Amino acid sequence: MKKLFLRVLRWGAVLLLLLIIVLVARGIYVFRDRNPGYALDVKIDAAKSRAEPLPLRVGFGRVKINPDLSDPKRPVWVAGFSQHRAATAIHDDLWAVACVLDDGHARLGIVGLDAIGFFHDDVVAVRRACVAEWKLDYTIVCSMHNHSTPDLMGLWGPDILHSGVDKRYRQQVIAAAAKSLGDAVAALQPAGVAFHEIPTPPDGLVADTRKPIVFDADIRVMHFTRPADGATIGTITGWGNHPETPWGKNTEITADYCGVLRDTLERGFTHEGKTFSTGVGGIHLFINGAVGGLMTTHPSVTVHDPYLQQDYKEPSHDKSRAVGHQLAARVLPKLAETSPAPADIAPIGIRARTIEMPVDNKMFLAGSLLGLMDRGHSHWKKMRTEVAVVTIGDASIACVPGEIYPEIVNGGIEHPPGADFDIEPLEVPPLRELMPGRIKFVFGLANDELGYIIPKSEWDVKPPYLYNAKGHVYGEINSCGPETARILHAALAELCREVKPVVTASRN
């Protein structure tokens, strides 16, 4: 009996040792650096373009990225709300849309994806898929954070233990993003650009579901036109709101309000034989802004469609259409203005660098270990990510790798009772006070998706909870950790100090 016991004990020890070895090996594999040695440090000063001004050129391209729903044995898992949400149909098309700008000295690529999120490793893959002859100095890849698109992050599969990412679809999106850039390069042509900032009250459009109530509500637009005849080449619009209007029961693939805005700006809107608006043509690229907080067209929000004169409260595709029409009704009159005159000289300045982000979120680490979050780590409990600040004429762009809380961007960070850290706000001054130029875009989910970027003085996972809440508020469970906002704010502030704004009027 004693010998049997000892034999069982020995075999148990061996099995335990093997299990430990397997877990360690799994951890080493999962947390490996997928892009060893990758380090980006882009420094392009617009001063050269200012000293030797050359006409601006711009090109747009787009490639469809609809998933294949034809094989019932390979379901497409819809991202954004809960697991086990299989796509049943495609309501409207998804796209990778690209814009390439060339001022004669620097060439910038921008891609917008109708997608939930794109990890930094995937952005690197897009860059490596680009052809050297395209001569792109820097490329920005943004996702719309759309909650009715295929899972590209791994968190919304058939159940909590299995990824929802179809690797073939991920490669399809990577290839489409690269091709859209190539098409944009091939379409480069002389252009003028006008920038617009459109005040947009959030009432009836978007709700802030977490105090303090701060929005990234205003719409910002780049309008590129042909100098010869003023025809629209393309537009870029930035606005902050989660594309999740159809809400969690929807199983149809859709670009949400982003697609409605895109279609309406390009082609106008005709319904039942009646034309309600006329588009400006060209190709439209939408970029989401500061959506942390959580900025969303909540089911409690009633949205008025200015064209159909209908109100929509319950989540639906009609409600998405109403949001898109609200935005289009504000943007189209601005695009029709003759003033300000489009500038055909718009020097480009770029500062971008990779940084390391500590990962304190145990759920993120567990998700990586289980293979749900399929992304590399630069070191144990650290992710490689990226920040950038770009100037285009008298406009600037802050590229934020996640869902930043609007108070970090526009001001209004609080230190409320119940916060986990008894500190004054660290992420000050607001980013837009630091950014150069006249029109200041924030590109959210740019070149990565780190989750929520929460001011440290508002971090809340321990009781008592903020504003006397009964439980901790949503956000922290989908954040890398309490240091994320401080690190990103400091890095972006430094880049803002390093770029130099160039204000250039039209030569016409």
N, C-alpha and C positions, 0 to 999 in steps of 0.2 A: 504493500500500500504506500509505503514511504517512497519507494522507487518510482511508482506511478505518479505520485504527487510532484516529485522532483523533476520527472520527465515533462509533466504538464507545465510546471513552472518555467523550465528551460525553454520549451517551445513557445510559451506565452511571452517570455522575454525576447525571444528571437522575432516573433511576430510584431511585438511592440517596436523593436528596433527597426524592422523593415518598414513599419508604418511611419516612423519618424523620418527615416531616410526618404521615403516616397514624398512625404509632406515637404521636407526641406528641398528636395529636387524640384517638386512642383512650384514651390515658392521662388526658387532661383530662376526657373523657366519663365514663370508668369511675370515676375518683377524685373526681368532683364531689360536692358536698353535696346529697343527695336531699331534705333538709329544712332549707333555708337559714334561719338565724335561730332554729331550734328550740333553746330553752334552758329547762329545767325547774328550778324552785327552789321546792319546796313546803314550807311551814312551817305546820303545824297543831299548836298546843299543846293537849295534853289538859287543861290547867288550866281552860279555859273549861267543859269538860264536868264537871270536878270541882266547879266553883263553882256551876254550874246543871245538876245531874244530871238526865238524862232517860232513860227506859227504852231499852234496846238493842233494835234491830230487825235482823233478818237475813233474807235471801232467797237461794235457790239456783236455778240454772238450768243446763241442759245441752243441747247440740246435737251430733248425730252428725256426724263428720268422716271417714267412710269414703271412700276414693278410688274412682273408677269404673274397674273392671277390664274393662269390656265391649268395649273397642276394642283389638284386638291390634296395631293400627298406632300406638297411643299407650301404650306400656308404662309401668307405674308402677315407678320405680326405688326399691328398698328401701335405706334409709340405714344407715350405721353400721359396716360391716365392709369391704366392697370394692366396686369398680365392677361393673357388668354383673350385677346381681342383680335381675331382674325379678320383681315380685309375681305369684304364681300363684293366690292365693285369699285370702279374708278369713276368718281363723279366728274372730275375735271383734271386736266393734265398737270403733272409736276415738271419743273424745268430746272436746269442749271443755266443761269444767265450770266454772261461775262461782259465786262467793259474793259477796254485797254486804252490808256491815255499815254500820249507821247508828246513831250514838249521840245523834242529835238535833242535833248541831253539825257533825259531819264524816261524809262518806260515802266508804267505801273499797270498791273492787272488786278481786277476786282471780280470775284465770282460770288453770286448769291445762289444758294441751294434751297429748294423747297424740301427741307429736311428737319428732323428733330434736333440734330446736333452732329458735329463732325469733330473727332478727336485730332489732336495735333499730329499724331502719326499719319493719319489719313491726309492731312494738309500737306505734309512732307511728300507723301506718295503722289499727290496731284502735281506738286512742283517738279518732282523727278520724272513725271510723265510728259512734261512740257518739252518741246523741241528747242535746242539751243539757238536755232536760227530765229526764234521768236524774240530773242533778246530782251526778255523780261527781267528788269532789275529787282522787282519785288512783286509778290502776288499775295493778295488778301483773299481768303476763302471764308465766307460767312454762311451760316445756316439760319433759317428763319425761325427755328424752334417750333415748327409746326407739329401740332398734336394729332394730326390725321394723316401722317405719312409713315412709311415703313421704319421699323426700329433700326437705327444705325449705331446705337450706343450699347445695346445688349440688355437693357433693364426691363423690357416689356415683351418677354417671350411667352411660351405656353404656360409657364408657371414661374415661381420665384427662384427656382434653381436652374433654369435653362435660359440661355441667351435667345433673344429674338432676332439676332442679326443673321441674315443670309449673306455669306461671304461673296457669293456671285453678284448679288445686288450691290454690295459695297464697292466691288471692283467696277461695276457698271457706272456708279456715280462718280468714282474717281476718274474713269476714262471720259465720261461726259463732261466733267468739270474742265479737264485738260483740253478736250476738243473745243469746248465753247471759247476758251482762251485763244486757241489757234484760229478759230473762225473770226474772233474779234480782231486779231492781228491782221488777218487777210482783208478785213473790212476797213482798216485805218484810212481816214480821209481828213482833210482840213475841217476844223470845227471852231465854233465859238461856244462859250459856256456862260450861262447866267445862273447865279445862285439865289435861292429864295428861302426865306424863313416865314412860315405861315402860323400865326397864333391859332391854337386849336384847343378850346376848352374841352376837358375830358368828359363832362356831363353828357350822358347818353351815348357814350362810346366805350369808355374804359373805366374800371374800378380799381382802386388800390386796396387790396385785401389785407394789408398789414400797416399798422401805424409805424412811423409818422406818415401822414398822407402827403406824398410828394410824387409828382408825375414827370415823365419825359414826354409831355403831351404835344409839343409843337412839331409841325411837319417841316422837314428841310429837304430841299430839292436842288439837284443839278440838272440843268436843261442844256443839252448839246444840240447845236443847230449848224446847218451848212451856211457858211458866210455868203455864198453866191445868191441864195434865194430864201434863206431863213427857215428852210424845211427842217423838221425835227429828225435828228439822227437817233437820239435816245435820251432817256431820262433816268436819274437815280433818285429814289425817294427814301428818306430815313424817318422812322416813327417807332415809338416804343409801346408794344402791346403783344401779349401772347397770342399767337394764332391758334386758338382752341375754341372758337366760337360754336361749332357744332356739338361740343362737349363730349363726355366720356362714353355715351351710348352709341355714338356714330361709328360705323364700321366701313364707311366709304372713303376711299382715298381722295383727298382734296387739298388744293393749295390755299383754302380758306380765303379770308379777305385779301391776302396778298395777291392771289391770282385774280380776284375780282378787280382790284385796283389796277393791276397790270393790264388786264384786258380793256378796261374802261379808258385808261390813258392812251392806249394804243389805237383802239378801234371805236371808242365811244360805246354807247349803250342803246340798243333797240329792243323793244319788247312789244310783242303782239302787233308788229308792223309799224309801231310808233317810235321815232327816234327821240330819245330824251337828252342825249349828249353826243357831241362829236369829239372823237379822239384826235390826238396830235400826230399819230403815226410813230414810226421808229420802234425801238425796243426798250421796254421798261425793266429796270433792275430795282427790286425792293430790298432794303436792308433794315433789320430790326434794331431797336435802340436799347435803352435801359429798361429792361422788363422785370428786374428783380422786385420783389416786394409783396405781392405779386400783381403785376399789371395784367389785367385780363378783362375781356368782355364777358363778365360773369352772368350766369343765368338770371340774376336779379336785375340786370341792366336792360332796359327797353331801348332799342335802337330804331330810329326813324329813317326810312329810306327816302331821301330827298327827291328822287326821280319818280318812284311809284306811289309816294305819299302814303306809305303803309308803316305801321309800327310792328316790331317783332321783339318779343321777350323770350319765348321758349327757344332753346338752342335748336338751330336748323341751318341748312344751307342758305335759306332765304335771309336769315339773320346775318350770315357771313356776307352775303351780297349787299345788305344794307350798310354794313360797316365799310366795305370797299367803296360803295357809292358816296358815303359821307366824306371819305378821304378824297375821292376823285373830284367831288363838287367843290372842294377847297383848292385843289391843286390846279385843275384845268384853267380857271380864270387867271391864275398867276402865269401859267405858260403862255397865255394869249397876250400878256403885256408886252409892249415894245420897250419898256424901260424896267430894269436897267438893260442897256444894250449889251449883248453878249460880247465878252472879251475873247479875242482870238489869240491872245498871249496869256498863258496861265502857267507860270513856272511851277515845277513839281519839286518838293522837298520831302525826303523820307528818312525817318529814324526808326529802326526796328531792331529788336534783339530778343534772343531766347533767355529765359530765366528759369530758375527752379522754384517749384511751389511745394511746400510741405503738405503732406496729406495726413491729417489727424482723424479723419472720418473712418471709424472702424468698419462701417458698412461699405464704404468705397473699397477698403482693403480686402474685406471678405468677398465683395463682388469680383474683384480682380482675381483673387485666389481661386474662386469657383469658375472663372472663365467668362463671367457675365460682362464685365467691363474690359473689353479686349483692346487694351492700349498699353504701351510700354511705360516704364518708369526709369528715370535717369539714375536714381539710387533708391535704396530701401526707404519707403515712405516719402518719396519725392517724385514729382512729375515734371518733365520738361514742358514748358509752355512758352508763350510769346506775347509781346506787347509791341505796339507801333503807334507812332504819330506821323501823319502825312499832311502836307500842305499842298493845295492846288489853287494857285492864284491867291485870292483873299479868303479862301475857305480852308478849314482844317478838319482832320478826321482823327479821332482817338479810337484805336482798335483794342477792344476789351475781350479777353478770351473766356467769356461766360456771361451770366445774367447779373449785371451789376445793379445794385439798388439805386434808384433815381436820386436819392439825397446825396450820394457820393458825387454824382455828376452835377446836380443843380443847387445843392445846399439844402440844409434842413436836418442834418444828422442830430439825433437827440441822445441824451444819457438818461433814460427813464428809470424810475424805481423798478427794481426787480431784475435789472440786467445782471449778467454773470460777472462782469468786470466793472469795478468802481473806478472808471476813468472818464476823462473828457474825450470828445471825438478826436480821433487820430487822423482821419482821412479828410484833412482840410489843408488849404481852401478847396472848394469844389473844383472838379476837373475843368468845367467850362470857364472858370475864372483864370485858369492856367493856360488854356489852349490859345494859340495865336489865331489871328484872322478875324473876319467879320461874321461868317457863318460857320458854326461849329457842329459838325456831325459826330455822333457816337455810334460806332459800329459794334453792336453786341454780338456775342458768340462768334468773334472773329478769330480765325486760325486755331480755335480750340473750344471745348465746352467743359469748363471746370465746375459748372453748377452755380449756385447762388453766391454772390459776392456781397457780404453783409458787413456793415460797419461794426467794428469790434465793440464799441460802446453800446450797441443794440443786440449783441449776442445773447441768446436766451435758451438754455437747455435745462437749467436748474430752478426749482422753486425758491422764492416767490417769483411769479412770472410777470412779464412786462404788462404794464397798464392794468394790473390786477386780473389778468386773464386766468381762466381755470386750468389751462395747460400751456405748454410752450407752443409758440407759434411756428407755422410751417416755414421752412427755409433751411434751418441748420442741418436737418437730416440729409439735405442735398447740397451740402457745401463741403469743400475740402477742409475747412477749419476756420477758427476765429482770426487767424493771421492773414487770411487770403486777401481781404480788402486792403489792409495796411500795406502789404507787399506790392500789390498791383498799383495802388494809388501812388506810392513812392516811385515805382518804376516809370509810370506814365508821366508823373510830374517832372522827373528828370529828362525824359525825352522831349517834353514840352519846352523845357528850358534850352534844349540843344537845337531844335529846329528854329528856323527864322522865317517869319511870315513875309510874303512878298505880295504887295498890293499892286495890281496892274490893271490899268484901264484899257479899253478897246483901242486898237490902232485906227479903227474906222472913223 
